[in-house]
Amino acid sequence: MASVLEKTKSKKIVFPTKKELSEAMATYTANLSAKFCKERGYFTVVLSGGDLISWLSELLEPKYQESIEWSKWHIFWVDERVVPLDHEDSNYKLAFDGFLSKVPIPIANIYPIDKDCAALGDAKSAALLYEECLKRLVNRNIIRTYKSSGFPQFDLQLLGMGPDGHMASLFPGHYQIKEKANLVTYITDSPKPPPKRITFTLPVINCASYNLMAVCDEAQADAVAKVFNHNFDLPAAWLTADVEAIWFLDQAAASKIPKGL
Ligand SMILES: O=C(O)[C@H](O)[C@@H](O)[C@H](O)[C@H](O)COP(=O)(O)O
């Protein structure tokens, strides 16, 4: 069977250090920002949680601060923990404190989950409202749609993977990975705390023009090896993209990939 990774132009780059990975991620993001801002006047960027946000700090360097057209960026989350937006577990808070508050992206262009649902811990309503938010932005042509499917197509998603092979809040052995109809779904028993989360579904994740999956450290090496061995029990093994799905790995995370893959 031709693997999903082969069919969908997945590539990997292994960096000697996290610093070099972080610099390359900044260059990759800045180049796509220039392309999409020029082509359509918007750049839709989807963030996840985890270590990714600290690696994004490279974009705070003066050369990027001055050259990027921040006012054209629109920011979304591929997954979010359903906790108050000022809670330390919130992916919104993580990104806001570590990155978004330090760049001049208009606050109206930043789309966290509904704050009341977040405060109440209502994951189902949070997912419904986030899906409605995406549809409104599709209607305003801020988010493109994938071919004729009507599914939202984001310009760039910056993703991470857990040691169990989860991406976004799609966990191994949980039914959310199979959800095909909705754009956004939810989980109330996430194996990684906190338990209540919302997440983009796989079709939405894979419609993105560019998916950059950044993974570092030895703890992820087994999962990375399984992904490149096409073990589809791991949600991250299903990652594709419309134009390019690219894995940025440090040497430790890449250390167990079988030779030749
Ligand atoms: O809400 C979350 O838990 C994150 O969005 C999650 O999906 C994350 O991206 C991975 O678990 C990787 O996390 P690390 O980068 O911390 O390994």
The ligand as an SDF file (V2000), in Angstrom:
LIG
                    3D

 17 16  0  0  0  0  0  0  0  0999 V2000
   -3.4770   20.8070   23.9410 O   0  0  0  0  0  0  0  0  0  0  0  0
   -2.5400   20.0690   23.8360 C   0  0  0  0  0  0  0  0  0  0  0  0
   -2.2680   19.1820   24.6400 O   0  0  0  0  0  0  0  0  0  0  0  0
   -1.6330   20.2570   22.6700 C   0  0  0  0  0  0  0  0  0  0  0  0
   -2.1830   21.0460   21.6820 O   0  0  0  0  0  0  0  0  0  0  0  0
   -1.1370   18.9400   22.1400 C   0  0  0  0  0  0  0  0  0  0  0  0
   -1.8430   18.4250   21.0790 O   0  0  0  0  0  0  0  0  0  0  0  0
    0.3170   19.1110   21.8330 C   0  0  0  0  0  0  0  0  0  0  0  0
    0.4810   19.7350   20.6040 O   0  0  0  0  0  0  0  0  0  0  0  0
    1.0600   17.7990   21.8720 C   0  0  0  0  0  0  0  0  0  0  0  0
    0.7270   17.0990   23.0360 O   0  0  0  0  0  0  0  0  0  0  0  0
    2.5510   18.0080   21.8510 C   0  0  0  0  0  0  0  0  0  0  0  0
    2.9310   18.6190   23.0230 O   0  0  0  0  0  0  0  0  0  0  0  0
    4.4660   18.9250   23.3410 P   0  0  0  0  0  0  0  0  0  0  0  0
    4.9330   19.8520   22.2850 O   0  0  0  0  0  0  0  0  0  0  0  0
    4.4200   19.5840   24.6880 O   0  0  0  0  0  0  0  0  0  0  0  0
    5.1600   17.6180   23.3290 O   0  0  0  0  0  0  0  0  0  0  0  0
  1  2  2  0
  2  3  1  0
  2  4  1  0
  4  5  1  0
  4  6  1  0
  6  7  1  0
  6  8  1  0
  8  9  1  0
  8 10  1  0
 10 11  1  0
 10 12  1  0
 12 13  1  0
 13 14  1  0
 14 15  2  0
 14 16  1  0
 14 17  1  0
M  END
$$$$
